[in-house]
Amino acid sequence: MNEPEERSDIADRTLHVLALNSGSSSLKFGVYRVSTTEATRLVSGEAEGMGEPTSSFEAIDAGGRTLLHETGTLSGHRDAIGRIGQLLRDTQTPAPQAIGHRIVHGGPTLRAHCRIDATVQRELEAAAPFAPLHMSAALSLISEATGRFRGLPQVACFDTMFHRDMPDVARTLPLPAVLRAQGIERYGFHGLSCESIVRQLAREATGVPRRLVIAHLGNGASITAVRDGVSIDTSMGLTPSGGVVMGTRSGDLDPGVLVYLAREKRFGPARLEDLVDHRSGLLGISGSSSDMRALHASAATNADARLAIRMFCQSVRKQVGAMSVVLDGVDLIVFTGGIGEHDAAVRAEICGGLSSIGVDMDAAEDRHGCRSTNTARSRCRIRVLPSLEDEQIALHAWALAR
């Protein structure tokens, strides 16, 4: 007789979840109090520049007030995880009862968020070649978190999951079947960010529009077409290197460029990977910086910086236009990510070339951070929303760790 009540109690149980979002030299984190569909942030922060003398560690409380800002030497994820543990003790933040990890790529076998066990760990290691730039850091972080927070359930949250049900016409790459059978297909990324946008829209009175384009623009950037809340196409492909121009990643390239470099210039796999992922994009075009803020600062006197900004905006416009065709029109474009949320000049440049799909932005309203930035004449609405990846991680970890 008591079994249904016990199960209900488990379903409604509140957990404190540590969400970890790793980069190659950075780590974002947050502790959330999670129950049902709500995640309340208690403390959050970021470790940047790990491995460099100028590394930093900062944290804020639930109200956005700075708890600490330190500079020094964080050699890697072990130091960062240790510093997070110390911060939670010093601030008397409730100890985590579960840990959620953002995992960029799970390969062909891991396509749903899941608890991490020995089998999943092996599959994650096998998936590392699909996104070596991100996966080595994620695997290192899982190892360090397991050692520091012994016995806690660890959950893998995949950026690819949001796109796993894309139709064949979008998912399939134009390659022979023998290669496609080995998992070479379009996976899509920034899925946790897209999930968070859909969830935010679903809470509003107007709900999720039928035809939505999400422009996640940051150091990594992607454009996703969403119909009725479901991904139907996206700009990134097998890896997070494709699609629009990014900070240091090339985005889409004529495959013949890589063949030419391999054949005529003797570029091996490591050198090609370094070129595509670390020396191209905004950095490669400008020759000076991958940071859009630095490019804006030098654009008045630096023609290459101006070109980099223009090429970035045009590549985004082209992908948004392509997604509008996939959706047969667009009801709403949401800008998110570091550039998408904070760079009004880039948003205006992008939207200024989208009148053919009904975009008519009020640039003045957009610069002032207004909720609605389209004019009354616009057939397609424009919104700016935060990417709440860490909150999504916390919610998934709660669901899988109860």
N, C-alpha and C positions, 0 to 999 in steps of 0.2 A: 504493500500500500504506500510505503514511503518513497519508493524508487523514483516516481515522477518528480516529487518535490526535491529530491537530492539532485537530479539531473538539472532541474530548473536553477537550483542554487549554483551549480557549476557553470551553467550557461550565463548567469548574471554576474559571475564573480569578477571583481575588479582586480586587475593586475598592474604592477608597475613594470614597464617595458623600457629597456635601453635600446634605442634605434641607432644603428651605426651605418654610415654612408661613406664609404672609403674611396679615395683617389690614390694615385701613385705616390703622391707626397703630401696628401691632405686627408683629414678625417673630420666629417661633421657628425655630431652626436646630439641626442636628446633623450631625456627621461620623461616618459608620459604615464599618466594615470589613465588606464583604458578600461572601459566597460561598454558592452554592446557595440554601438556605432560611434561612441564619443572617445576622443583622445585629447586629454588636457596636458599641455606641456608644463612641466615643473621647472626644468632647467635645460639649457642647450648651449652648444658652443662649437668651436672648430679648432683643430690643430692644423697649422699650415706650414709649408716649407720644411717638412720633416727630413732630417738628414743634412740640413743646411745650418750654418751658424746663425742665420737670421730667423730661424723657426720661431713660431709664436703659438700661444695657447690662450684662448679667451673663452669666457662663458658669461651667459646672461640668465637672469631669473625669469619667472613667468610674466613679469611686467615689463621685460625688456631692459631692466637695469643691469649694468655691468657688475658681475661678481668678481671677475679678475681679468687681467690682461698681462700676460707674461711673455717675455722674449728670452730666448736661450737656445739650448741645443736639445731638440727632440730627435733622437737618432732614428726612430721608426715607430711602428705600431705598438711595440712593447712599451716604450716610454709613454706614448699617448694613452694607451689603455690604463697604465698605472696612474697617470695623472688624472684621468677621469674618475677612477676609483677613489683617489684621495680627495678630489673635489666633492664627490657625493658624501663622503664622510665629514668633511669640513663644513659643508652646508646643511648637514643633517637631512639630506634628500633621501627618501625611502630607497632602500636597496632594490635593485632590479630583481624581478622574479622570472624574467624571460629576456632574451636578446634577439633582436631582428637585424638582419644584414641585407643591405641592397646588393644584389648580385646582377651584374650587367648581362651575363650570358650563361645560360645553362646548357647550351648545345642542343642537339636533337632529342635528348632523352628527358631533360628536366624542363618542362614547360608550364609547371604549376608551382605556386609557393608551397613550401614543405618544411617539415622538421629536418634538421641536419643530423644524420647518423653516419655510420661508417660507409654504408653504400652510397649515400648522397655525396659524401666527401670524395669518394673515388670518382664519381661521375662529374663532380665539379672540376677535379684535376684533369679529367679527360677533356672537358670543355674549354680548358684554358687556351688552347691554340686559336679558338674563335675570336678571342678578345684579350690577347696577352697584355695589352696596355692596362687593362682594368683587373683582370682575373688574378694576376700574381699578388696584387695588393689585397684583394678580397680574401684570398686563401690565407695570406699571412695574418690578416685581421681575425679570421675565424679561429686560427690556431692560438693567437694571443688571448682572445676573449675566452676561449675554452679553458685556458690555463688560469686566467685571472678570476673568472666567475665559474668555478667548478660546480658541476651538477645542474646548472641552469639549462633549460631547453633553449636551443639555438634554432632560429628559423631563417631560411633562405627566401628572400623576396625578389623575384626575377623581373627585370625590366622588359623581358621579352613576352611575359605572360599576356599583357593587354592585347598583343597583336597575334596571339596564337591561332585565332579563328578567322584570320583574313582569308578571303576567297582565293582559290587557286590562281586566278588570273593575276592577283597581286603578289601572292606568296612565291610562286614558281619563278625561278630564274631561267633564262633561255639557254640552258646547257643540256648536254646529253643525260639521259635517264640514269645511267650508271653513276654519274657524279651526284645527281639530285638525290639518289637513294642513300648517299653517304651524309646527308644532312646539309647539303649546300643549297640554301634557299634564302629568301628574305625573311628575317626574323623581326626586325624593327626593335627600337629601343626607346628610352625615356618613358617606358610604360607606367612606372609608378607616378611620374609627373602627370601623365595623361589621366590616369585613374583619379588623381586628386582634383583635377579640373572638372571631370565629369561629376564627381561627388559634390563639389562645391556648387555646380550649376543645379544639380538635382535638389538641393536644399532650397532653392529660390522658387518663388511663386510661378515663374515662367517655365521652370524645369530645363531639361536638356533639350536643345533644339534638334530637329531632325537632321540637319546638315551642318556639321561643326568642323572647323579646321583649327587645330591646336598648333601654334608656332612656339615650340620650346627653343629659345634662343639664348645660348650661353657660350662658354668655351667649346662645348659640344652643342650641336644644334640639329633639330629635326622638325619636319612638318608632317602632321598626321591627319588623315581624313577619317572622321567619325560619323557614322550614320546610326541614329537611334541609340547612341551610347556605346556603339561597338566599332572598333577599328576595322576599316576596310582597305586602307592603303597607308603607306608611310614612306618617307624619303630614304631612311637608312636601310641597309640590306643585310648581307651576311654578317657584317661587322659594323661597329659604330664609326667606321671611317668614311662611309659613303653619304651621298645626299648633298646638302648645301655646304658652302664654304664655312669652315669653322676656325677656331683660334689657331691651332697648329695642324689641323687635319685638312686634307685637300678637298674632301667631298668627292662628288662624282668626277671621274677622269675617263678620257678615252682609254680603254684597255690597251690600245696600241702604244700608248706612251710608256707603259710599264714593260711591254715586250721590247720596244726600242731600247729602253735603258738597260734591260737585261742583256740583249743581244749585242748592241753596239757600244755601250759604255761599261759593260761588265759589272752591272749592279747585281749583287747577290741578294737573297731573300732578306737578310738583316738590314742591308743598306736601303732596299726598297721600302721596308717597313718603317725605318727611321725617317725616310723622306716623306712618306704618305702621312704618318701619324705625328711627327714632331717638327718638321721643317717646312711645312706647306701652309695652306690656309692664309689667314690674315698675316701671320708672321712671314711666310714665304713671299707674299705679294708686296708687303710694305718693306721687308728687309730690316725692320726695327722692332716690332712688337706684335704680340698676339692679343693684347688687351685693347678692347675697343675704346676705353677711356683715354689711353695714351695716344691712340690714333686720332681721336677727336682733338686732343690737345696740340698735336703737331700738324694737323691737316692744313692749316692756313699757309704753312711754308713748305710742306712736304707732299709733293705730287703723288708719291707712292702710297702714302697713308690715305690720301683722298681716294685713290684707285681701289685700295683694299676695302674701304667702307662702301664704295659704290658697287663693287663686285659682290660683297656680302649681301647687300640689300637686293641686288638684282637676282642673285641665286635664290633668295627667300621668295621673292615675288614670283619667279618662275615655278617654284614648287607649289606655292599657294594656288597659282593659276591651274597647275596640273591637277591638284586635289579638287578644285572647284569643278573640273570636268568629270572626275571620278564620281563626285557627289551629285552631279547635274545641278549645280548651283550651291551657294553657301548662305546660310542664315546668320552665322556668327563666326568671327575669327577671334580666338583668344590668344593673346601674347603672354608668355610666361618665361621663366628662366632669368638669369642675371641681366642679360641685354634686353630681353623681351619685356621685363618688368620695369627696368630703370632707365632705359635709353629712349627718351621721347623723340629725339632727332632721327634715330634709326626707324622707329615705328612710323614716323611721318614720311620718311623717304620710301619705305616699303609700301605704305598705303596710298601714297601719291600716284603709284603706277597700277592701281587695282580698280580703277573706275569701270573697266570693262565687266567686272563681276559685281558691280553695284556698290563699291566702297566709296564713301564720301566722308572722310574724317574731318572733324573739327580739331585742328592741330592745337589751337589755343586751349580748348577744354582738355585735351590730352596732356599738354604740358603741365596743367594744374592738377593732374591726377583725378579728374572727374570720373565718376562711375561709368557714364556713357559718353563715348568720345566720337560718336558718329552724328552727322547732321540729320535733320528730319528728312532730307532727300535720299539718304543712304538706304539701299535695299538690303545691305549686309551690315549687321551690327559689329562693332569693335569693342572688345573688353580687354582689360589687363587684370590678371589674377595671379596670385602667388603659387609657386610650385611647392606643394606640401608633401614632398616625397617621404620625409621622415615620419610624418603623421600616418601616412599610408602603411609604412613599414610597421609602426607600432600597432595599428589595427590588425594587420595580417598576423603579426606575432601573437597578439592576444587570442585570435581565433584558433591558431594552431597549437598554442602552448597551454591552453586551459587544462 
